[in-house]
Amino acid sequence: MYFTHSLTAVIVSMYFIGFFTTGHATILYIYISELIPENYRTFYGTLSNICDGGTMIWASIYFYYVPYWKPLFLAILAIHVVIMIGLLFIPESPIVHYENCRFNESRNVFAKIAKANGVKDFNKDF
């Protein structure tokens, strides 16, 4: 079953999907690296780029052995649903709060990050 019979609709849809994917590749990496401890940032960046760059390789291997697209689509959809739910629990960027002179909110976010990293007494004065 086809979703559309119009090549124009497919091209326009692919343009918008590609346009909005750039946020995933650029903004998400920078934002998440703010929340990760410094000694793990390089590892996360490397792992993120390997996964992002290897997407076409993994898809090629998958479709070489499995000609059906629906199981892969449903697996990726499930992963994205979990990610979208997880995004609800990530705090706002403390650096953005600081740059906008919202120091109390920035302190609170830094305190949450410090608590997650195992720092017991966190007192950051700006």
MMTF fields as JSON, N, C-alpha, C and O atoms, coordinates in Angstrom:
{
  "mmtfVersion": "1.0.0",
  "mmtfProducer": "UNKNOWN",
  "numBonds": 503,
  "numAtoms": 504,
  "numGroups": 126,
  "numChains": 1,
  "numModels": 1,
  "chainsPerModel": [1],
  "groupsPerChain": [126],
  "chainIdList": ["A"],
  "bondAtomList": [4, 2, 8, 6, 12, 10, 16, 14, 20, 18, 24, 22, 28, 26, 32, 30, 36, 34, 40, 38, 44, 42, 48, 46, 52, 50, 56, 54, 60, 58, 64, 62, 68, 66, 72, 70, 76, 74, 80, 78, 84, 82, 88, 86, 92, 90, 96, 94, 100, 98, 104, 102, 108, 106, 112, 110, 116, 114, 120, 118, 124, 122, 128, 126, 132, 130, 136, 134, 140, 138, 144, 142, 148, 146, 152, 150, 156, 154, 160, 158, 164, 162, 168, 166, 172, 170, 176, 174, 180, 178, 184, 182, 188, 186, 192, 190, 196, 194, 200, 198, 204, 202, 208, 206, 212, 210, 216, 214, 220, 218, 224, 222, 228, 226, 232, 230, 236, 234, 240, 238, 244, 242, 248, 246, 252, 250, 256, 254, 260, 258, 264, 262, 268, 266, 272, 270, 276, 274, 280, 278, 284, 282, 288, 286, 292, 290, 296, 294, 300, 298, 304, 302, 308, 306, 312, 310, 316, 314, 320, 318, 324, 322, 328, 326, 332, 330, 336, 334, 340, 338, 344, 342, 348, 346, 352, 350, 356, 354, 360, 358, 364, 362, 368, 366, 372, 370, 376, 374, 380, 378, 384, 382, 388, 386, 392, 390, 396, 394, 400, 398, 404, 402, 408, 406, 412, 410, 416, 414, 420, 418, 424, 422, 428, 426, 432, 430, 436, 434, 440, 438, 444, 442, 448, 446, 452, 450, 456, 454, 460, 458, 464, 462, 468, 466, 472, 470, 476, 474, 480, 478, 484, 482, 488, 486, 492, 490, 496, 494, 500, 498],
  "bondOrderList": [1, 1, 1, 1, 1, 1, 1, 1, 1, 1, 1, 1, 1, 1, 1, 1, 1, 1, 1, 1, 1, 1, 1, 1, 1, 1, 1, 1, 1, 1, 1, 1, 1, 1, 1, 1, 1, 1, 1, 1, 1, 1, 1, 1, 1, 1, 1, 1, 1, 1, 1, 1, 1, 1, 1, 1, 1, 1, 1, 1, 1, 1, 1, 1, 1, 1, 1, 1, 1, 1, 1, 1, 1, 1, 1, 1, 1, 1, 1, 1, 1, 1, 1, 1, 1, 1, 1, 1, 1, 1, 1, 1, 1, 1, 1, 1, 1, 1, 1, 1, 1, 1, 1, 1, 1, 1, 1, 1, 1, 1, 1, 1, 1, 1, 1, 1, 1, 1, 1, 1, 1, 1, 1, 1, 1],
  "groupList": [{"groupName": "MET", "atomNameList": ["N", "CA", "C", "O"], "elementList": ["N", "C", "C", "O"], "formalChargeList": [0, 0, 0, 0], "bondAtomList": [1, 0, 2, 1, 3, 2], "bondOrderList": [1, 1, 2], "singleLetterCode": "M", "chemCompType": "L-PEPTIDE LINKING"}, {"groupName": "TYR", "atomNameList": ["N", "CA", "C", "O"], "elementList": ["N", "C", "C", "O"], "formalChargeList": [0, 0, 0, 0], "bondAtomList": [1, 0, 2, 1, 3, 2], "bondOrderList": [1, 1, 2], "singleLetterCode": "Y", "chemCompType": "L-PEPTIDE LINKING"}, {"groupName": "PHE", "atomNameList": ["N", "CA", "C", "O"], "elementList": ["N", "C", "C", "O"], "formalChargeList": [0, 0, 0, 0], "bondAtomList": [1, 0, 2, 1, 3, 2], "bondOrderList": [1, 1, 2], "singleLetterCode": "F", "chemCompType": "L-PEPTIDE LINKING"}, {"groupName": "THR", "atomNameList": ["N", "CA", "C", "O"], "elementList": ["N", "C", "C", "O"], "formalChargeList": [0, 0, 0, 0], "bondAtomList": [1, 0, 2, 1, 3, 2], "bondOrderList": [1, 1, 2], "singleLetterCode": "T", "chemCompType": "L-PEPTIDE LINKING"}, {"groupName": "HIS", "atomNameList": ["N", "CA", "C", "O"], "elementList": ["N", "C", "C", "O"], "formalChargeList": [0, 0, 0, 0], "bondAtomList": [1, 0, 2, 1, 3, 2], "bondOrderList": [1, 1, 2], "singleLetterCode": "H", "chemCompType": "L-PEPTIDE LINKING"}, {"groupName": "SER", "atomNameList": ["N", "CA", "C", "O"], "elementList": ["N", "C", "C", "O"], "formalChargeList": [0, 0, 0, 0], "bondAtomList": [1, 0, 2, 1, 3, 2], "bondOrderList": [1, 1, 2], "singleLetterCode": "S", "chemCompType": "L-PEPTIDE LINKING"}, {"groupName": "LEU", "atomNameList": ["N", "CA", "C", "O"], "elementList": ["N", "C", "C", "O"], "formalChargeList": [0, 0, 0, 0], "bondAtomList": [1, 0, 2, 1, 3, 2], "bondOrderList": [1, 1, 2], "singleLetterCode": "L", "chemCompType": "L-PEPTIDE LINKING"}, {"groupName": "ALA", "atomNameList": ["N", "CA", "C", "O"], "elementList": ["N", "C", "C", "O"], "formalChargeList": [0, 0, 0, 0], "bondAtomList": [1, 0, 2, 1, 3, 2], "bondOrderList": [1, 1, 2], "singleLetterCode": "A", "chemCompType": "L-PEPTIDE LINKING"}, {"groupName": "VAL", "atomNameList": ["N", "CA", "C", "O"], "elementList": ["N", "C", "C", "O"], "formalChargeList": [0, 0, 0, 0], "bondAtomList": [1, 0, 2, 1, 3, 2], "bondOrderList": [1, 1, 2], "singleLetterCode": "V", "chemCompType": "L-PEPTIDE LINKING"}, {"groupName": "ILE", "atomNameList": ["N", "CA", "C", "O"], "elementList": ["N", "C", "C", "O"], "formalChargeList": [0, 0, 0, 0], "bondAtomList": [1, 0, 2, 1, 3, 2], "bondOrderList": [1, 1, 2], "singleLetterCode": "I", "chemCompType": "L-PEPTIDE LINKING"}, {"groupName": "GLY", "atomNameList": ["N", "CA", "C", "O"], "elementList": ["N", "C", "C", "O"], "formalChargeList": [0, 0, 0, 0], "bondAtomList": [1, 0, 2, 1, 3, 2], "bondOrderList": [1, 1, 2], "singleLetterCode": "G", "chemCompType": "PEPTIDE LINKING"}, {"groupName": "GLU", "atomNameList": ["N", "CA", "C", "O"], "elementList": ["N", "C", "C", "O"], "formalChargeList": [0, 0, 0, 0], "bondAtomList": [1, 0, 2, 1, 3, 2], "bondOrderList": [1, 1, 2], "singleLetterCode": "E", "chemCompType": "L-PEPTIDE LINKING"}, {"groupName": "PRO", "atomNameList": ["N", "CA", "C", "O"], "elementList": ["N", "C", "C", "O"], "formalChargeList": [0, 0, 0, 0], "bondAtomList": [1, 0, 2, 1, 3, 2], "bondOrderList": [1, 1, 2], "singleLetterCode": "P", "chemCompType": "L-PEPTIDE LINKING"}, {"groupName": "ASN", "atomNameList": ["N", "CA", "C", "O"], "elementList": ["N", "C", "C", "O"], "formalChargeList": [0, 0, 0, 0], "bondAtomList": [1, 0, 2, 1, 3, 2], "bondOrderList": [1, 1, 2], "singleLetterCode": "N", "chemCompType": "L-PEPTIDE LINKING"}, {"groupName": "ARG", "atomNameList": ["N", "CA", "C", "O"], "elementList": ["N", "C", "C", "O"], "formalChargeList": [0, 0, 0, 0], "bondAtomList": [1, 0, 2, 1, 3, 2], "bondOrderList": [1, 1, 2], "singleLetterCode": "R", "chemCompType": "L-PEPTIDE LINKING"}, {"groupName": "CYS", "atomNameList": ["N", "CA", "C", "O"], "elementList": ["N", "C", "C", "O"], "formalChargeList": [0, 0, 0, 0], "bondAtomList": [1, 0, 2, 1, 3, 2], "bondOrderList": [1, 1, 2], "singleLetterCode": "C", "chemCompType": "L-PEPTIDE LINKING"}, {"groupName": "ASP", "atomNameList": ["N", "CA", "C", "O"], "elementList": ["N", "C", "C", "O"], "formalChargeList": [0, 0, 0, 0], "bondAtomList": [1, 0, 2, 1, 3, 2], "bondOrderList": [1, 1, 2], "singleLetterCode": "D", "chemCompType": "L-PEPTIDE LINKING"}, {"groupName": "TRP", "atomNameList": ["N", "CA", "C", "O"], "elementList": ["N", "C", "C", "O"], "formalChargeList": [0, 0, 0, 0], "bondAtomList": [1, 0, 2, 1, 3, 2], "bondOrderList": [1, 1, 2], "singleLetterCode": "W", "chemCompType": "L-PEPTIDE LINKING"}, {"groupName": "LYS", "atomNameList": ["N", "CA", "C", "O"], "elementList": ["N", "C", "C", "O"], "formalChargeList": [0, 0, 0, 0], "bondAtomList": [1, 0, 2, 1, 3, 2], "bondOrderList": [1, 1, 2], "singleLetterCode": "K", "chemCompType": "L-PEPTIDE LINKING"}],
  "groupTypeList": [0, 1, 2, 3, 4, 5, 6, 3, 7, 8, 9, 8, 5, 0, 1, 2, 9, 10, 2, 2, 3, 3, 10, 4, 7, 3, 9, 6, 1, 9, 1, 9, 5, 11, 6, 9, 12, 11, 13, 1, 14, 3, 2, 1, 10, 3, 6, 5, 13, 9, 15, 16, 10, 10, 3, 0, 9, 17, 7, 5, 9, 1, 2, 1, 1, 8, 12, 1, 17, 18, 12, 6, 2, 6, 7, 9, 6, 7, 9, 4, 8, 8, 9, 0, 9, 10, 6, 6, 2, 9, 12, 11, 5, 12, 9, 8, 4, 1, 11, 13, 15, 14, 2, 13, 11, 5, 14, 13, 8, 2, 7, 18, 9, 7, 18, 7, 13, 10, 8, 18, 16, 2, 13, 18, 16, 2],
  "groupIdList": [1, 2, 3, 4, 5, 6, 7, 8, 9, 10, 11, 12, 13, 14, 15, 16, 17, 18, 19, 20, 21, 22, 23, 24, 25, 26, 27, 28, 29, 30, 31, 32, 33, 34, 35, 36, 37, 38, 39, 40, 41, 42, 43, 44, 45, 46, 47, 48, 49, 50, 51, 52, 53, 54, 55, 56, 57, 58, 59, 60, 61, 62, 63, 64, 65, 66, 67, 68, 69, 70, 71, 72, 73, 74, 75, 76, 77, 78, 79, 80, 81, 82, 83, 84, 85, 86, 87, 88, 89, 90, 91, 92, 93, 94, 95, 96, 97, 98, 99, 100, 101, 102, 103, 104, 105, 106, 107, 108, 109, 110, 111, 112, 113, 114, 115, 116, 117, 118, 119, 120, 121, 122, 123, 124, 125, 126],
  "secStructList": [7, 7, 1, 7, 1, 7, 2, 2, 2, 2, 2, 2, 2, 2, 2, 2, 2, 2, 2, 2, 2, 2, 2, 2, 2, 6, 2, 2, 2, 2, 2, 2, 2, 2, 2, 1, 7, 2, 2, 2, 2, 2, 2, 2, 2, 2, 2, 2, 2, 2, 2, 2, 2, 6, 2, 2, 2, 2, 2, 2, 2, 2, 2, 2, 2, 7, 7, 7, 1, 2, 2, 2, 2, 2, 2, 2, 2, 2, 2, 2, 2, 2, 2, 2, 2, 2, 2, 6, 6, 1, 7, 7, 7, 2, 2, 2, 2, 2, 2, 6, 6, 7, 2, 2, 2, 2, 2, 2, 2, 2, 2, 2, 2, 2, 2, 2, 6, 6, 7, 1, 7, 7, 7, 7, 7, 7],
  "xCoordList": [0.856, 0.0, 0.901, 1.884, 0.555, 1.313, 0.628, -0.598, 1.437, 0.875, 0.47, -0.473, 1.172, 0.871, 1.164, 1.997, 0.478, 0.718, 1.394, 1.55, 1.791, 2.375, 3.846, 4.204, 4.688, 6.125, 6.42, 7.338, 5.663, 5.862, 5.629, 6.384, 4.588, 4.308, 5.45, 5.805, 6.013, 7.124, 8.345, 8.997, 8.664, 9.83, 9.666, 10.611, 8.496, 8.237, 8.321, 8.895, 7.76, 7.825, 9.265, 9.662, 10.047, 11.442, 12.233, 13.138, 11.908, 12.589, 12.345, 13.285, 11.078, 10.761, 11.325, 11.781, 11.298, 11.89, 13.385, 13.917, 14.065, 15.496, 15.798, 16.797, 14.944, 15.137, 15.071, 15.896, 14.096, 13.938, 14.9, 15.062, 15.535, 16.505, 17.791, 18.527, 18.087, 19.326, 19.367, 20.449, 18.228, 18.188, 18.684, 19.378, 18.326, 18.802, 20.315, 20.976, 20.853, 22.284, 23.149, 24.311, 22.618, 23.455, 23.051, 23.868, 21.837, 21.387, 21.368, 21.811, 20.867, 20.746, 22.109, 22.246, 23.114, 24.453, 24.985, 25.521, 24.843, 25.345, 24.579, 25.176, 23.271, 22.458, 22.775, 22.954, 22.843, 23.117, 24.529, 24.76, 25.482, 26.849, 26.945, 27.883, 26.0, 25.971, 25.609, 26.045, 24.821, 24.317, 25.199, 25.019, 26.148, 27.025, 28.286, 28.793, 28.799, 30.058, 31.181, 31.196, 32.107, 33.153, 33.969, 34.337, 34.257, 35.101, 34.389, 35.043, 33.071, 32.335, 31.915, 31.365, 32.153, 31.689, 32.317, 31.628, 33.608, 34.275, 33.739, 33.502, 33.547, 33.003, 31.602, 31.29, 30.753, 29.393, 29.415, 28.667, 30.265, 30.347, 30.781, 30.237, 31.768, 32.228, 31.132, 30.87, 30.494, 29.416, 28.256, 27.69, 27.902, 26.817, 27.133, 26.274, 28.356, 28.737, 28.844, 28.516, 29.299, 29.358, 27.951, 27.702, 27.037, 25.654, 24.997, 24.309, 25.21, 24.601, 25.203, 24.482, 26.517, 27.176, 26.954, 26.991, 26.724, 26.532, 25.115, 24.83, 24.222, 22.819, 22.634, 21.91, 23.268, 23.11, 23.747, 23.25, 24.829, 25.468, 24.552, 24.335, 24.006, 23.105, 21.849, 21.375, 21.308, 20.116, 20.425, 19.6, 21.585, 21.966, 22.086, 21.618, 22.715, 22.85, 21.475, 21.186, 20.631, 19.288, 18.508, 17.95, 18.472, 17.664, 18.287, 17.602, 19.556, 20.17, 19.6, 19.355, 19.389, 18.902, 17.395, 16.788, 16.79, 15.351, 14.72, 14.954, 13.93, 13.374, 12.144, 11.59, 11.719, 10.505, 10.851, 11.738, 10.172, 10.48, 9.665, 10.079, 8.515, 7.644, 8.252, 8.114, 8.919, 9.515, 10.557, 10.605, 11.393, 12.386, 11.708, 12.115, 10.682, 9.948, 9.32, 9.394, 8.705, 8.061, 9.092, 8.841, 10.255, 11.31, 11.824, 12.005, 12.06, 12.543, 11.479, 11.797, 10.224, 9.129, 9.058, 8.851, 9.227, 9.199, 10.353, 10.167, 11.536, 12.687, 12.419, 12.743, 11.826, 11.556, 10.482, 10.533, 9.521, 8.505, 9.157, 8.856, 10.05, 10.755, 11.593, 11.622, 12.274, 13.086, 12.21, 12.578, 11.062, 10.176, 9.674, 9.56, 9.375, 8.959, 10.127, 9.946, 11.325, 12.512, 12.828, 13.341, 12.531, 12.795, 11.983, 12.363, 10.887, 10.078, 10.798, 10.462, 11.788, 12.477, 13.838, 14.503, 14.268, 15.547, 15.319, 14.42, 16.129, 15.934, 16.354, 17.065, 15.893, 16.308, 17.797, 18.412, 18.362, 19.798, 20.189, 19.667, 21.103, 21.519, 22.305, 22.282, 22.985, 23.757, 22.818, 23.1, 21.711, 20.73, 20.113, 19.918, 19.801, 19.281, 20.284, 19.912, 21.547, 22.588, 22.723, 22.836, 22.71, 22.844, 21.651, 21.786, 20.502, 19.312, 19.101, 18.012, 20.163, 20.151, 19.098, 18.568, 18.794, 17.881, 18.742, 18.771, 19.436, 20.471, 19.92, 20.524, 18.783, 18.217, 17.836, 18.09, 17.221, 16.844, 18.089, 18.112, 19.114, 20.367, 20.998, 21.485, 20.995, 21.529, 20.77, 21.367, 19.443, 18.622, 18.941, 19.041, 19.102, 19.423, 20.816, 21.022, 21.779, 23.125, 23.088, 23.818, 22.248, 22.132, 21.58, 22.042, 20.593, 20.057, 21.121, 21.238, 21.897, 22.965, 24.021, 24.505, 24.378, 25.375, 24.875, 25.641, 23.6, 23.031, 23.073, 23.38, 22.764, 22.819, 24.241, 24.45, 25.224, 26.633, 27.248, 28.425, 26.454, 26.938, 27.6, 28.239, 27.474, 28.042, 27.057, 25.888, 27.523, 26.62, 26.34, 25.179, 27.38, 27.201, 27.52, 28.683, 26.476, 26.673, 26.171, 24.996, 27.072, 26.705, 27.436, 28.589, 26.762, 27.375, 26.868, 25.663, 27.804, 27.429, 27.848, 29.001, 26.908, 27.189, 27.455, 27.712],
  "yCoordList": [-1.178, 0.0, 1.24, 1.313, 2.179, 3.419, 4.51, 4.556, 5.39, 6.505, 7.643, 8.376, 7.793, 8.871, 8.432, 7.557, 9.044, 8.773, 9.965, 9.995, 10.935, 12.158, 12.248, 12.24, 12.334, 12.482, 13.824, 13.915, 14.854, 16.172, 16.121, 16.716, 15.411, 15.291, 14.565, 14.927, 13.563, 12.83, 13.733, 13.743, 14.487, 15.366, 16.471, 16.775, 17.069, 18.128, 17.552, 18.18, 16.378, 15.743, 15.435, 15.668, 14.916, 14.606, 15.873, 15.845, 16.986, 18.249, 18.676, 19.015, 18.659, 19.109, 18.158, 18.608, 16.866, 15.917, 16.179, 16.199, 16.378, 16.68, 18.009, 18.139, 18.997, 20.32, 20.254, 20.859, 19.525, 19.456, 18.471, 18.492, 17.617, 16.675, 17.376, 16.846, 18.538, 19.228, 19.59, 19.648, 19.833, 20.104, 18.914, 19.069, 17.739, 16.521, 16.415, 16.059, 16.719, 16.516, 17.6, 17.342, 18.789, 19.872, 20.321, 20.281, 20.737, 21.314, 20.272, 20.554, 19.089, 18.079, 17.694, 17.502, 17.58, 17.229, 18.305, 17.981, 19.553, 20.64, 20.693, 20.864, 20.547, 20.62, 19.467, 19.683, 18.264, 17.111, 17.191, 16.766, 17.734, 17.827, 18.789, 18.691, 19.71, 20.575, 19.781, 20.116, 18.741, 17.987, 16.802, 16.208, 16.453, 15.306, 15.791, 16.867, 15.022, 15.413, 15.566, 14.876, 16.464, 16.8, 15.604, 15.518, 14.683, 13.561, 12.557, 11.666, 12.674, 11.794, 12.486, 11.829, 13.773, 14.514, 14.016, 13.872, 13.756, 13.277, 11.911, 11.655, 11.036, 9.714, 9.826, 9.163, 10.667, 10.845, 11.415, 10.956, 12.407, 13.002, 11.991, 11.954, 11.166, 10.132, 9.11, 8.752, 8.641, 7.66, 8.226, 7.529, 9.479, 10.12, 10.22, 9.94, 10.615, 10.726, 9.372, 9.246, 8.356, 7.009, 6.514, 5.967, 6.709, 6.26, 7.032, 6.451, 8.348, 9.172, 8.864, 8.752, 8.728, 8.438, 7.019, 6.757, 6.108, 4.715, 4.36, 3.205, 5.332, 5.055, 4.422, 3.435, 4.969, 4.43, 3.045, 2.197, 2.819, 1.501, 0.464, -0.612, 0.803, -0.141, -0.389, -1.522, 0.662, 0.491, -0.384, -1.214, -0.219, -1.047, -2.51, -3.394, -2.76, -4.148, -4.741, -5.883, -3.945, -4.431, -4.799, -5.892, -3.881, -4.127, -5.162, -5.684, -5.465, -6.54, -7.886, -8.765, -8.04, -9.302, -9.338, -10.407, -8.198, -8.133, -7.126, -5.924, -7.589, -6.652, -5.873, -5.078, -6.085, -5.44, -4.189, -4.228, -3.104, -1.84, -1.625, -0.856, -2.285, -2.011, -2.386, -1.604, -3.539, -3.814, -2.781, -2.376, -2.351, -1.322, -0.005, 0.673, 0.356, 1.59, 1.559, 2.548, 0.446, 0.347, 0.374, 0.951, -0.255, -0.223, 1.196, 1.638, 1.911, 3.297, 4.194, 5.085, 3.966, 4.737, 4.516, 5.466, 3.284, 2.995, 3.692, 4.242, 3.67, 4.352, 5.845, 6.453, 6.443, 7.877, 8.239, 9.315, 7.37, 7.633, 7.652, 8.52, 6.696, 6.667, 7.936, 8.523, 8.361, 9.579, 10.804, 11.656, 10.9, 12.049, 12.1, 13.181, 10.947, 10.923, 11.32, 12.057, 10.836, 11.187, 12.669, 13.225, 13.319, 14.752, 15.586, 16.71, 15.044, 15.771, 15.911, 16.792, 15.051, 15.051, 15.731, 15.827, 16.205, 16.901, 18.37, 19.011, 18.902, 20.305, 21.262, 20.89, 22.5, 23.514, 23.768, 23.438, 24.349, 24.593, 25.641, 26.756, 25.304, 26.284, 27.441, 28.555, 27.189, 28.244, 29.29, 30.487, 28.834, 29.785, 30.608, 31.814, 29.969, 30.726, 31.796, 32.94, 31.413, 32.346, 33.52, 34.669, 33.231, 34.293, 35.244, 36.405, 34.773, 35.62, 36.209, 36.68, 36.176, 36.758, 36.131, 36.795, 34.858, 34.116, 33.229, 32.008, 33.866, 33.198, 32.145, 31.086, 32.422, 31.438, 30.15, 29.055, 30.289, 29.103, 28.353, 27.122, 29.098, 28.474, 27.711, 26.596, 28.29, 27.622, 26.325, 25.299, 26.396, 25.209, 24.073, 22.915, 24.412, 23.382, 22.819, 21.608, 23.7, 23.218, 22.312, 21.323, 22.638, 21.803, 20.423, 19.417, 20.368, 19.071, 18.25, 17.045, 18.912, 18.215, 17.722, 16.596, 18.562, 18.178, 16.987, 16.07, 17.002, 15.893, 14.6, 13.535, 14.695, 13.518, 13.003, 11.81, 13.898, 13.507, 13.083, 12.729, 13.119, 12.636, 13.692, 13.345, 14.975, 16.05, 16.329, 16.623, 16.237, 16.386, 17.846, 18.233, 18.66, 20.069, 20.928, 21.155, 21.397, 22.243, 23.635, 23.824, 24.609, 25.987, 26.855, 27.236, 27.154, 27.94, 29.372, 29.621, 30.308, 31.713, 32.408, 32.318, 33.095, 33.797, 35.249, 36.013],
  "zCoordList": [0.0, 0.0, 0.0, 0.739, -0.818, -0.92, -0.118, -0.025, 0.46, 1.213, 0.302, 0.598, -0.799, -1.724, -3.15, -3.39, -4.073, -5.487, -6.148, -7.369, -5.358, -5.884, -5.519, -4.341, -6.522, -6.287, -5.62, -4.806, -5.949, -5.345, -3.835, -3.066, -3.415, -1.974, -1.258, -0.137, -1.887, -1.279, -1.154, -0.109, -2.196, -2.179, -1.139, -0.411, -1.06, -0.071, 1.344, 2.233, 1.556, 2.879, 3.264, 4.405, 2.331, 2.62, 2.921, 3.755, 2.259, 2.533, 3.982, 4.7, 4.407, 5.759, 6.82, 7.871, 6.558, 7.498, 7.614, 8.724, 6.511, 6.526, 7.188, 7.895, 6.965, 7.561, 9.075, 9.759, 9.605, 11.052, 11.704, 12.924, 10.927, 11.475, 11.884, 12.717, 11.336, 11.695, 13.171, 13.756, 13.78, 15.219, 16.016, 17.021, 15.563, 16.223, 16.135, 17.111, 14.983, 14.758, 15.412, 15.725, 15.623, 16.133, 17.532, 18.452, 17.698, 18.958, 20.076, 21.189, 19.794, 20.83, 21.385, 22.593, 20.533, 21.004, 21.958, 23.018, 21.594, 22.435, 23.753, 24.815, 23.685, 24.897, 25.847, 27.046, 25.328, 26.18, 26.751, 27.883, 25.979, 26.49, 27.675, 28.466, 27.813, 28.993, 30.24, 31.342, 30.071, 31.209, 31.581, 32.644, 30.72, 30.963, 31.673, 31.355, 32.621, 33.262, 32.232, 31.213, 32.505, 31.533, 31.079, 29.908, 31.98, 31.591, 30.68, 30.139, 30.494, 29.583, 28.283, 27.4, 28.144, 26.963, 25.67, 24.659, 25.694, 24.487, 24.086, 22.906, 25.063, 24.776, 24.184, 23.195, 24.787, 24.276, 22.859, 21.996, 22.615, 21.282, 20.238, 19.134, 20.589, 19.664, 19.408, 18.26, 20.467, 20.32, 19.507, 18.665, 19.753, 19.02, 17.53, 16.694, 17.197, 15.787, 15.109, 13.929, 15.834, 15.259, 14.944, 13.869, 15.886, 15.658, 14.527, 13.688, 14.505, 13.462, 12.097, 11.105, 12.049, 10.778, 10.295, 9.093, 11.218, 10.838, 10.453, 10.136, 10.474, 10.173, 8.806, 8.675, 7.798, 6.449, 6.323, 5.581, 7.037, 7.01, 7.649, 7.092, 8.847, 9.518, 8.684, 8.601, 8.067, 7.229, 6.021, 5.639, 5.42, 4.27, 4.659, 3.941, 5.796, 6.271, 6.577, 6.22, 7.245, 7.579, 6.319, 6.228, 5.344, 4.156, 3.223, 2.343, 3.397, 2.623, 3.062, 2.235, 4.376, 4.914, 5.132, 5.065, 5.389, 5.665, 4.701, 4.834, 3.74, 2.761, 3.242, 2.484, 4.463, 4.957, 5.763, 6.615, 5.504, 6.168, 7.435, 8.302, 7.566, 8.709, 10.063, 11.003, 10.218, 11.541, 11.95, 13.112, 11.007, 11.316, 11.672, 12.616, 10.921, 11.195, 12.583, 13.313, 12.957, 14.265, 15.398, 16.455, 15.172, 16.194, 16.389, 17.523, 15.302, 15.389, 16.005, 16.793, 15.651, 16.238, 17.752, 18.507, 18.192, 19.628, 20.346, 21.431, 19.746, 20.337, 20.456, 21.476, 19.421, 19.461, 20.472, 21.067, 20.672, 21.697, 23.078, 23.897, 23.336, 24.616, 24.78, 25.862, 23.713, 23.77, 24.041, 24.85, 23.377, 23.587, 25.027, 25.605, 25.608, 27.016, 27.908, 28.877, 27.587, 28.371, 28.321, 29.293, 27.206, 27.08, 28.068, 28.397, 28.531, 29.512, 30.848, 31.639, 31.111, 32.393, 32.35, 33.381, 31.186, 31.077, 31.438, 30.893, 32.35, 32.749, 31.633, 30.699, 31.761, 30.797, 30.92, 31.934, 29.898, 29.876, 30.917, 30.887, 31.843, 32.845, 32.224, 32.747, 31.132, 30.476, 29.868, 29.916, 29.302, 28.746, 29.868, 29.714, 30.999, 32.146, 32.583, 32.844, 32.659, 33.095, 32.131, 32.557, 30.835, 29.835, 29.844, 29.457, 30.275, 30.346, 31.741, 32.07, 32.558, 33.914, 34.82, 35.71, 34.597, 35.469, 36.37, 36.219, 37.299, 38.078, 39.033, 39.197, 39.664, 40.593, 39.877, 40.377, 38.698, 37.934, 37.457, 37.437, 37.077, 36.658, 37.822, 37.634, 39.011, 40.198, 40.49, 40.815, 40.367, 40.631, 39.665, 40.07, 38.382, 37.391, 37.641, 37.563, 37.943, 38.271, 39.506, 39.565, 40.486, 41.683, 41.332, 41.87, 40.433, 39.995, 39.289, 39.511, 38.433, 37.71, 38.695, 38.575, 39.669, 40.672, 41.488, 41.788, 41.844, 42.601, 41.792, 42.33, 40.503, 39.634, 39.476, 39.253, 39.589, 39.471, 40.797, 40.855, 41.859, 43.157, 44.02, 45.013, 43.682, 44.498, 45.629, 45.382, 46.848, 47.997, 48.339, 48.472, 48.483, 48.832, 47.63, 47.297, 46.988, 45.82, 46.156, 46.473, 46.083, 46.344, 45.325, 45.526, 44.255, 43.173, 43.3, 43.272, 43.44, 43.543, 42.262, 41.84, 41.656, 40.385, 40.656, 39.726]
}
